[in-house]
Amino acid sequence: MPEDVNPSQKPSGFGFTIRAPRDFWGGIVLIALAILAIWASRDLPGQRGFAFGPGTAPRLFSGLLACMGAAVAVVGLFVPGEAIDKYRLRGPAYVIVSILLYAALIRPFGLVVATYLAFMLSIMGSSEMRWLESLIAAAAMTLGCVLLFVYLLNLPFQLWPQPNAHILLWHQFEDIFKNTLLMFQKAPPRP
């Protein structure tokens, strides 16, 4: 290295840094999600005059999501912010398992039990979980779901477990296993 070059000097040319990587990449992901939604709704007919078609709302909300994502990304370029943290799988894994648990429990065990257990399991995905607060929050959200879906929207949900709930749950898993096995049996052989 020559003696007349100072290593602390920045090289000449275009140098650009992202000041808030979490905001910038979050905005890029929102834009990508909006593009995916627009692509997924490409076959739906859109708006004709003042009449909305089935593709109007997805395109409208996707466009708004893309604009919001662009705004978040631009803010991430110019305003200092937090760096991207190390990604943890615990939270998303608990949420996915709680969604699957809810889907399995809603028919045999009813809305109250399935919703309460799903909320509790998803809350356990947080490292900041406290038992008393979680029990109360899950009960409040379950009550909110019952009030909304059963009493306000008049949806025909069963609230409490059926007498043979454990048998129904077993048959659900049996059906899933059988259908999965049939799916693999009908799959074309690999060359």
C-alpha positions in Angstrom: 0.0 0.0 0.0 1.5 3.4 -0.9 2.3 5.8 1.9 0.4 8.7 0.4 -3.0 7.0 0.5 -5.0 7.4 3.7 -7.1 4.3 4.4 -9.8 6.3 6.4 -10.7 8.3 3.2 -13.8 7.1 1.4 -13.2 6.0 -2.2 -14.4 8.4 -4.8 -17.5 7.5 -6.7 -21.1 6.7 -5.9 -21.5 5.5 -2.3 -24.9 4.9 -1.0 -26.0 3.4 2.2 -29.4 2.2 3.4 -30.0 4.1 6.7 -32.8 1.9 8.0 -32.4 -1.6 6.6 -35.4 -3.0 8.5 -37.7 -0.4 7.0 -36.2 -0.6 3.5 -36.3 -4.4 3.2 -39.8 -4.4 4.8 -41.0 -2.0 2.1 -39.5 -4.1 -0.6 -41.2 -7.2 0.8 -44.6 -5.3 0.8 -44.0 -4.3 -2.8 -43.2 -8.0 -3.7 -46.4 -9.1 -1.9 -48.4 -6.6 -3.9 -46.9 -7.7 -7.2 -47.8 -11.3 -6.2 -51.4 -10.3 -5.4 -51.7 -8.5 -8.7 -50.3 -11.5 -10.6 -52.7 -13.9 -8.7 -55.7 -11.8 -9.6 -54.7 -11.3 -13.3 -57.5 -13.6 -14.6 -60.2 -11.9 -12.7 -62.3 -9.4 -14.7 -61.8 -5.8 -13.5 -63.9 -2.7 -13.3 -66.3 -1.8 -16.1 -67.6 1.7 -15.8 -68.9 2.2 -12.3 -69.5 -1.5 -11.7 -66.9 -3.4 -9.7 -65.7 -6.7 -11.0 -64.2 -9.5 -8.9 -60.7 -8.3 -9.7 -61.2 -4.7 -8.8 -60.7 -5.0 -5.0 -57.6 -7.2 -5.1 -56.0 -4.9 -7.6 -57.0 -1.8 -5.7 -55.7 -3.0 -2.4 -52.6 -4.4 -4.1 -51.9 -1.0 -5.6 -52.3 0.6 -2.2 -50.0 -2.0 -0.6 -47.4 -1.3 -3.3 -47.6 2.4 -2.6 -47.3 2.0 1.1 -44.4 -0.4 0.6 -42.7 2.1 -1.6 -43.2 4.8 1.0 -41.7 2.6 3.8 -38.7 1.7 1.6 -38.1 5.4 0.7 -38.2 6.3 4.4 -35.7 3.5 5.0 -33.3 5.1 2.6 -33.2 8.5 4.2 -34.2 8.2 7.9 -31.9 6.5 10.3 -33.4 3.3 11.8 -32.8 -0.1 13.2 -30.8 -2.8 11.6 -32.3 -6.2 10.7 -32.3 -8.5 13.8 -31.4 -12.1 13.7 -34.4 -14.1 12.4 -36.1 -16.3 15.0 -38.3 -19.2 14.0 -40.1 -19.7 17.3 -42.8 -17.0 16.8 -43.8 -18.0 13.2 -43.7 -21.7 14.0 -46.0 -21.3 17.0 -48.5 -19.2 14.9 -48.5 -21.7 12.1 -49.1 -24.6 14.5 -51.9 -22.6 16.2 -53.6 -22.0 12.9 -53.4 -25.8 12.1 -54.7 -26.6 15.6 -57.6 -24.2 15.2 -58.5 -25.8 11.8 -58.4 -29.3 13.4 -60.4 -28.3 16.6 -63.1 -25.9 15.3 -65.7 -28.6 14.2 -65.3 -31.2 17.0 -64.6 -28.9 19.9 -66.4 -25.7 19.0 -65.5 -22.1 18.6 -64.8 -21.3 22.2 -62.3 -24.1 22.9 -60.6 -24.0 19.5 -60.2 -20.2 19.6 -58.9 -20.1 23.1 -56.4 -22.8 22.5 -55.2 -21.3 19.2 -54.7 -17.9 20.9 -52.9 -19.4 23.8 -50.5 -21.4 21.5 -49.8 -18.4 19.3 -49.1 -16.2 22.4 -46.6 -18.8 23.6 -44.5 -17.9 20.5 -43.5 -14.7 22.1 -40.4 -14.6 24.4 -42.2 -11.9 26.4 -45.2 -14.1 27.3 -46.6 -13.9 30.8 -49.1 -16.5 31.9 -51.7 -14.4 33.6 -51.8 -11.7 30.9 -51.9 -14.4 28.2 -54.8 -16.2 29.9 -56.8 -13.0 30.2 -55.9 -11.8 26.6 -56.9 -15.2 25.1 -60.2 -15.1 27.0 -61.0 -11.6 25.9 -60.2 -12.4 22.2 -62.3 -15.5 22.4 -65.2 -13.5 23.8 -64.7 -11.0 21.0 -64.8 -13.8 18.4 -67.9 -15.3 19.8 -69.7 -11.9 19.9 -68.6 -11.0 16.4 -69.1 -14.3 14.6 -72.1 -15.8 16.4 -74.1 -12.9 17.7 -73.3 -10.0 15.3 -72.8 -11.8 12.0 -75.2 -14.7 12.9 -72.8 -17.4 11.6 -73.8 -20.9 12.5 -70.8 -21.8 14.6 -71.0 -24.5 17.3 -69.8 -22.9 20.5 -69.0 -25.8 22.7 -67.5 -29.3 22.2 -69.7 -32.1 20.9 -70.2 -35.2 23.1 -68.1 -37.3 20.6 -65.5 -34.6 19.9 -62.5 -36.9 20.4 -63.9 -39.4 18.0 -64.5 -36.7 15.4 -61.0 -35.4 15.8 -59.6 -38.9 15.4 -61.6 -39.4 12.2 -60.4 -36.0 10.8 -56.8 -37.1 11.2 -57.6 -40.5 9.8 -59.2 -38.8 6.7 -56.1 -36.5 6.3 -53.8 -39.5 6.4 -55.9 -41.5 3.9 -56.2 -38.6 1.5 -52.5 -37.9 1.7 -51.7 -41.5 1.0 -54.1 -41.5 -2.0 -52.5 -38.4 -3.3 -49.0 -40.0 -3.2 -50.3 -43.2 -4.8 -51.9 -41.3 -7.7 -48.8 -39.1 -8.3 -47.1 -39.9 -11.6 -43.9 -41.9 -11.2 -40.7 -40.0 -11.7 -38.6 -40.9 -14.8 
